[in-house]
């Protein structure tokens, strides 16, 4: 969901002018239900991010069935299982260079390579599902309870 109150990059405006008839939606989405519908109707999600906190939008799009094309940096390589970075029978997911991105995207768009199956995409972040993580967090919190703090919180110190 993009906030349209901020200035859009010039490249987005040019892309809209050139490819607008092929773009289903451009800009902010008013509610979560419409956002989900848009993601589920997509085929490919691309990131060129150089700064990202947890890659939430990309992970949401992947879960909704969009084949990702993401850079080999930030958290992407660890969030996506390594066996899917460059699978044998489907389009790559991780790219190293801008030239790689353009080639992989062109191959996907022209049908030269096939996207990962929706079932594979929906399982990419299964290891992050709360049901898989709750025991780990419970264990970490229990360990913290047992740990003596070296910090001093005495009044007046």
Beta strands, then each sheet from edge to edge (+ up, - down):
strand 1: 44-46
strand 2: 67-71
strand 3: 94-95
sheet 1: 1+ 2+ 3+
end
